[in-house]
Structure formats: C-alpha cells, structure tokens
C-alpha cells in the first residue's frame, strides 16, 4: 500500500471531508495500480538485455558478424543472422531502450525533440526553410533501439514496382520489384512460435479519433473524384486511405522490439547499448575490415574483432559519417581534414529527402473542440491500452496524387496528409514550433489564430524529388555532427510539382464540404512574399521558400549500383567497394528514395541483406 490509513492518497491535497480509512485505502489501491500500469507501458522484457556490463568487466571476443546500429534495418539483420545458432552476432546501438512515450502515437512529435533522437540543423540555402530560425530546417532521427522506427509516425508503406525497377535498371542487379516482393512479404508474415520465436513486422490499420475532421476531409476528396482504396498499391492515379502502422494493442512495435526483443533469449546474439562507434579499422591493404572501435557509455573505448563481416546500419546520416571518419569517402574532402584515405568513393553525396510544403487553413471552431475528459483517456490507456491515447488523431489518413492524369505511369509524384489543431491547443502549437524551429513571429501569428479558430495543416510531400543534397564531415571527431546540405528546391522541376500540389489544395476550398465549414486559406504574414499578388505564381514560389521543410525520409548517401559505376559506393550485394567484408544495409544505399514513407523499404533492405549474407556463409 502506498499510503497509510487515514492519510491523503495525494501528497499536498487536502479534502474538505475526512476518511476513517476505507476510502483512502481504495484510492491508494487505485494509485498503486496506475503507477504499476505506467511501469508496464514499456516493460524491459520487451527489449534485448544490455551486454555492456559484461563487456566492460570481461572484455570482448571476436564475433562472426558485427551489426552497427539497431534501427529499422539493423535490428532485422541481427535477428535474421542470429537464427543460425552457429554464428555469433553482436549489435552495437548508440542509444538505449526507447522511453515510455515511444509507445503512444500521441507523443511522436515530442519524441523528435527528446534524447531519444539525434538532432541536426541543415545549412541555409536561401531557397528553402526560411520560416525557421536562421533559415535552417531541423532534422531528427532515432537514437534508441528501433532507430527512427521508435520515434516516427509508424506509417508502413512499401516501395512501388516503379521505384525498385528503376533501381534495377540503373545497375542494381537483383533489386527489381519482382525480386524484392519476397522480402516485403517475409517481413510482415507472422512466423515462429513461443519456443522458437522469429522476428517480423507487426502491422494494423491506424484507427482515428478525430472522425469529424476525417469525414470533412474525405468528403472533400470524394468530391474531387479521389478513390478510397482498401490497400495502398492499386493502380489509380488518385487515391486516399488510412495507412497501416507498426502498432498493436496500444503499443508501438518497431523492429527493435519485434525483431530484436522477441529473440532476446538467443545465446548467440548480444546487444551493447549506448555504444557509439567511432572508427572502422582495416588491414594494410584496406581490403578487409579487421575490427570496430566504439565508446561505451561515453566512458571507455573498446574494440571488437570482426571474424566474418560487419554490417553498417546507422542510417542515411550517420552511416556515411562513420565511413568518412574511417577513410572511405571523397579524397579531396578527407584530405582537408587530414583523414588518411582508404578508398576514394562518393560517400555523402546523392542525399535525398521528401521535401514537405506546409499549407495552413482556418475554420470556425468545432463544437467538439473542447474534447473529452483527459483523465478518462489516461485511465483507459494505462489500464486497458485503449482509448484516444492508443489512437491516431486522423488515422494517418494519406492521399497519393499524380498531377498528370494522362500519362501511362502509375507512379504518384506527391502525397498529402493533415494535422488538425483545435481552438486553444496552444501546447500542441508550441511543441510543433520547438521541433521545427519555427520563427517566433510566425508562431505568435498562429497562436493568435488559435484563439478564435480551429486550424489544420495540409502537408504536401514531393514523392520523387530531383534536388540532391550532401553530407560532409565538420571535423575529424566522431562527436561532431555532420554538415548537411539538404539541397531542397534547387531543381526547378521540384517547384513545378509542388505548385501543382498547391493547386490541388486550393481546389479543396471549392468543394461543398469545405465551403459549408467556412474553411479559408490562412494568409500568413511574410513581408518578402506580400509584395506579390496573393495566390499568384510569384507569391507561391516565394511561399515555398519559407514553408518548405523535411519529411524525415533521408536516403541515398551511400548509393548502390554497379561495381564499375564511379558514382556508386556499394555494389548490389551491398558491399562497400574495395572492402570484401563490409556491407551497408539501411536507407543510405537507395539510389533513389522510394515514393512513400521509407520505413518499410528500409526493413526490406535489412531482410535482403541478411538473405545475401546467409547465402554466402551458410
């Protein structure tokens, strides 16, 4: 019992009426149950045990396979390789277990601004991100087991046939869609049993709580002749749907949990958490990786010998950084930092992201803006894993668009999703502004609008951007973040496609659904743009420069392709060119970013990488 009989169950709270003990006992039991339920939000038994203490006390023997990074792909690779009980597998994860907030959909934005994420600031380029402080976009990616899959919106959408057939046609033999379908299928097929568990992706349709807003938007889309599909991937040029998400029974299921945690009892799989890898060490000819150097808990430097292979799965930002720190990268760049060259490869180039354009709308407040009882929702989630906290506000409702309806291609060049803010939801606005770095004057303007209106943001994502950025080292220290040039909107074609997205959004205003709710485009004061006629082409091109930002879908910085192609870094077997026992398996190898959210394709890359390694060594 938490409280003695005759005392208040809530510290510092005094009731006007007294209790002889029974009521206090009941309340104490309730509080004890709630606190216990909080502890069970993320039970440690769901995650692999940390091998750090044993390694620090007794040292490390060599491992057959060393996986660097426990994110979406790395967790899948380590899980699949350890299915062979004759192989020893060590996974090095720079972060720790995800926090409790990772389990709930409502906290995805808060996680982007937490210690569970890496935080980056991209270089200003004067044609994008001007709505944000210092004209710089802020990027986040996961710094915990499960990687970005532990802090993202949980959306799971596979790459399209056209996405992967393009990879194949450009020199990535074996990566055509028909050859990859088996790995997408394997990833999401339930397998194993209680005595012999196996990893796989846990999927369910996202459930919405803000049905009033969902019905408003879907009614407008229906008027624009978009189709609601039962699943993504149909051939219609316009469609919308509720996405599948890596979520079940009130909890997130990243690959850190569904692939690694599920097989935590395997004696041949070890995971060291808070292990920041600093360097890869090669033989004299630089053709074989000998060992991986890392720092444990920022206290002690350790080294592990690689007996067979290492697999680099630190993500599209950290994987190229580690390669360059280890001497694999552009010769001229490494020379400026006095890093000895091992292999001259275009590491860090070809950076891609789904650039996002934010459009703001306002409408009279809904009668339901006050929401339901927060305490009821908290209790329902803690005790039953259900209710609003176990739901997605708009059910991850997403529209996939193609601007040219007359072309024969089925590829979509934009997708769009929405976030609603009810009148008075200042905390939601403040959190969003903190994550994005929105300039104070723009945040203050939106706050003023929220005093009287509901607001929703329509996000338009460019599915196949032409613009390219790059990643470079700031210094030769592994502690320093890289220099990131996002390259947003540096190609005219990207602006033209976003302009067609704006036209689509303006068409929504003409639907009877939007007119009946008196929805208006919110004109945000931008002195540089306000000199142009509102809604003119010149105005919108100026607006793009301000409210363009990140889709958090970073890819392409260790490009895969034919071995003889001098603009690629890894061959179709994912081996780093020139090193026979080092592979890369994460979104950095994508020659071109897939058209949708990148989590599912990244997991597929992990599955295929493990399959190729099995075929070589089994």
Protein Blocks (a to p, Z undefined) as FASTA:
>chain_A
ZZdghiafbghiacfbdcehlmmmmmmmmmmmmmmmmmmmpgfklpccdfklmmmmnopa
ddfbacehjafklmmmmmmmmmpmkbccddddfbdcddfklmpmklmmmmmmmmkbccdd
dddehlgoklpghhiacdddddbehijmlmmnoiacdddfklmmmmmmnopghiafklmm
mmmmmmmmcedjfklccddddddddddfblmlmmmmmmmmmmnopacdfbehiabfbdcd
ddddddeehiacdfklmmmmmmmmpmkbccdehiacfbdcddfkopacfbdcddehhlac
cddddfkbccddebjklmmmmmmmnopacfklmmmnopacfbdcfehiaiacdddddddd
dddddfklnopafklmmmmmmmnopajklccfklopacdddfblmbmbfbdfbdcddddd
dehilmlmmmmmmmnopafklmmmmmmmmmmpccdddddddfbafbdcddddfblcfkbc
cdddekpokafklmmmmmmmmmmmmmmmmpmklmmnopacdddddfklmmpcehiaklmm
mmmmmmgccehiaghjlccddfklmkbfbdfkopaehiakbccddfklpmbacfbdfklm
mmmmmmmmmmmmmmmmZZ
